[in-house]
Amino acid sequence: MSHTLTRREFVGATALGTAALTARALAADPPAAAGRAAADRFQVGMAGYTFRKFSLEDTLNMLQRIDVKYLCIKDFHLPLSANAAEITAFHELCAKYGITGYGVGPIYMGDEAAVDQAFEYARRVGVKLIVGVPFETQDKRKVESARLLKYVEGKVREYDMRYAIHNHGPDNLPYATAEATMKWIAELDPRIGICLDIGHNLRAGVHPIEDLRRHHARIYDLHLKNVTAADKSGRTVELGRGLINIPELVRTLRDVGYSGVCSLEFEKDENDPLPGVAESIGYFRGVLDATRA
C-alpha cells in the first residue's frame, strides 16, 4: 500500500490551498484552536531546533504569531548549566507569550556524566520529558550503547521521567528508526521510549506510519517533518510537499490514541524559517480539520 500523496489527493485533502492555510496559521482563531485541542488527544508544538539561529524572545514571538503554545526546549535557548534564576526568567518570558516548555532536547549524551547533567537539567527546568540521543564512540558501539542505556534506565527510575530516544535516520546509528530503537529498549523500563522523527524514519527507508502503528505505546514525542526522498539524500521541505502522507499520519495518530505533542522540526531555511513554518503548521491544522469526522 502506497503512503505517498498524489497531487490530486494533496489538493483534495487541503481544499483551502497552501496560501489560505499559511494565512490561517499567521492569524489563528482562538476558538477554532480550542476546538482542535478538544477533539484530539495530542497537541501541536515546535521543536526548538527549528529556531537555532534566533534568540529565545524572537522564537517565542514567532510561535505566538502562528498560535503554537508548546515548545521542546533546546539548550541554546536555555543552557544546560542554567541556574534557578535563569530558569525562572525563561519560564516568565515563555508565560508572557502564552507558551509552555513541555520537554527538553534533543540532548546528545556520550557518557554517564552527560546523562547525569541532562536529568538534573530537566529536574531544574521542571519538565518530565527528556528527548535524548544516548551513544558513545563508533568503536564497540553496541556494547557501549547497551551499557549507557542501562545507566539511563537507572536515572529514569530515580527521577521518574520519560526518556524519548530521538531516531535520526541514516545519519546517527544505532537509532535510525523507531523499529531499530525498539530493539534496544524493548526490555528496559517502559518510561524509556521514542521521539519519532517521521522524516528521519523515512530517510532510513522505513515508513514512519508503519512504525507509529507498531510502536505507538512507546512513542512519547513526535517530530513532524517531511522530506524529499526515502533515503539519505532526503531533505526537509514544507510539511505538505514531501513524500509522507500527512492525512494518513493524522488518522493513525487518532487510531492509536497518541496523546503526546506533535512538534514541527523545520530544518530548512534556518535564517528565515517563519514562512515555511507557518505554511507547515497551517497545512497540519488544515489536515486536522479536513480529516475530522
N, C-alpha and C positions, 0 to 999 in steps of 0.2 A: 504493500500500500504506500503510495507516494504522500509525503508530508509537505511538499513544496507548493506554494500558492502559484497558480497560473495568474496571468494578468487579469483575466475575466473574474476569477474568484476574488482577487485583491480588490478590484473596483466594486464588486457586489457586496463584499463584506464591509467595506468602508464608505458606503454611499456618499458620505459627506465630502470625501476627497481630501487630499493632503492639506490643501490651503485652509479649508474650513477647520480641519482638526487642529492645525497649528494655531489658528486664531483662538480656538476654544481653549487650548492649553494655556495661552497667554492671558486669557480673561475668563478663568473657570468660574462657573456659577456655584456658590457655596451650597445651596440646597441640592443641586444635582450631585455635587461631590458627596454630600451626606447620604444621599440615596444610594450611591455606588457602594459606600462603605457598609451600609446596612445590608446590601444584597450579597456581598462577597465576604468570605472569612479572611481573605488576605488584604493587605494594604499595598498601596503604591508608594515606593520610596526611591531614594537615589543613593548610589554608591559614591562615596566621597571622592574616589579616584577620578571621577569624571571632571572634577574641577581642580585638578592638580596644579594648575597654573594660576589659581586665584586665591585671594585671601578668604578667610572664613566669612567675613561680613559680605563680601561680594558674592560668595557662594550662597549664603542664606538669602540674599536679595533676589538672586535668580530663582531659587527654589520657591520663594514666595510668589514670584511672578507667574510661575507655572502651577501654583497651588499644590506643591508636593510638601508633605508635612513630616516625612520620616527620612532620616539621614544615617547611613552607616559611616561612622567616624573614621577618617584616616589620620595618621599621626602627623601629617604636615599641617592639619588644622588644629590638632590638639596633641602635642608631643607626648611620647611615651613617658617622659620624665616629668610631666606636668604635676605641679603641686596642688594642694587643696584650693588655694586662691585662684589659680589659673583655671582649674576645673569649674569652680563656681562661676567665674566670669564667662566661661564658654557656655554653660547652661543658661545663664542670664541672657546672653546675646541670642542664643537659639530661641528662647522663650519670647524675646522681643519680636521675632519674625514668625512665631507660631510653629516652630519646628522642633521635633524631638529626635535626639540621637538615640537610636534603638539598639545599636551594637557597635563594635569596634573592629576594624580590619579592612582588607586582609592584612595580617601581620605575618611576616616570614620569620620562622623560628628554626635556627640551625643547631641549637643546643639547649641544654636544660636551663641555663641562665636566661636565655631568651624566652623560654616558656614561663619561667617564674616572673619575668618582667611583664609579660603580656597579661597574665592572670591578675597580678597586682594592679596593673593599669586599669583593667576592666572593673575591678572592685572599686577603685577610687573614682572612676568615672560614673559608676552606678548602673552599669548595664549587666545583663545576664547572658549575652551572646558575644562570643569571640569568633570572628571569621579568621581562620588561621591556615598557614601552609607549613606543616612540620616536616622538615627534611634536613639532612646533613650533607655530607660530601658526596661526590659522584662515586667514589670508590666504596665498595661494600655497602651500597645504599640500602639494599633490602634489609640487612641486619640492623643497620643504624636507624632506619626509619621505624622498624618494629620496636626497637628499644625506646626511641623517643616517643612513640605513640603510647607505650605503657606508662611513661612518665606523665604525658598529657592526661591519661586516664586517672592517675592519682590526683592530679590537680582538679580535674572535673569533679571528682568526688569531694575533695577538700573544700572547693569554692561553690559547689552546687550551681555550676554554669553549664550552658550548652556551648560546645565547641564544633563549629561547622567548617570542615575542610573545603577550601576553595579548589575545585578542579580547574586545571589551567591548560587543558588541551595538550597538543604535542610539544609545547614549549617547556613543560615542567612535569616530567615524570617523577614519581610513580602515580601521581594523582591526576591523570589525564582526563578521566571521565568519572561520572557518578558510579558506573559499574566497576571501574578499576579501584576507586576509593573504597567501595563497599568490601572488596576483597581484603582490605587492610583492617577495616573497623568492625566487621560483622560480629565478632565475638567480644568486642570491647563494650564498656558501659554505654548504654543507649543514648546518653547525653552527648556522645561524640557522634556527629552526623556530617552532613554535607551542605555546603553552599553551592548549589547547582548553577554554574555559569553555562547558560544554554548555548552561547556562541562558541565557547571553547570546546564544549562537549561535541558539537558538530565538526569543528575543525579537527578533532581527533578521530573522526569517522564514525561516531556513534550518535544516533539521533537522540536529542535531549528529551523529546516527548516520551520515547520508549523508556529511557532511564527514569524519568519522572514517574511513570506508571509503576515501574518495578520497585523503586526505592523511596517512594514518597514518605514512608513512615520515618525515614532518617534524613529527610531534607528539611533543614531549619532556616534556610535563607535561599533566595533565588536572584541571580543576576540576569536581568533582561538585556539581551544583546542579539543583534542579527548580523550575519556575516555573508560574504560573497561566495564562499566556496566551502565544501565539506572536506577540506584538507588544510595542511599547514599554511597554504597560500591565502586562506580566507581572511578578509579584512572587515573591520566593523563598518556597518552602514546604518542609516536610519532604520528604525525598528520595522517599518512596513516594507522595506526594499530588499531584504535579504532572502535567504533560502528557507528559513524556518517559518512554518505556518503558524502565525500568532493566534488566529482564531481557534485552531485546534489546541494550541497550548492552553489558552484560557479555558476551553471546555474541559481539558484534562485537569487543570488546577481545581476546578469545581468538582469534577467527578471524584477526585481522590481526597477532597476536603482539606486542601492546603490552607494553612492558617498563619503562615509567616508573612514576610514582606517580599514583594516583587520590586527589586531595586534596579533601576536602569543604570547600567555601566556603559557610558558612551565614550569610547576611546578615540573616536575620530575628532578632528578639528579642535585640538587641545587648546589652541589660543582663542578660539571663538566658538565654544560648544553650544551656546544657547539656542541658535536656530534649529540645529539637529536634535537637541534635547527636547525642545518644545514640540517639534514635529513628532518625535517618537512617543512622548507622553500623551500628546493629543491622539495619536493613532491608537495607542493602547487603550485609552479611555473610550475611544470610538468603538473599538472591538468589544470592550466590556459591555457597552450598551447594545451593540448590534447582535451579540450572541446571547443576550439575556432573554430567557423565556417569558 
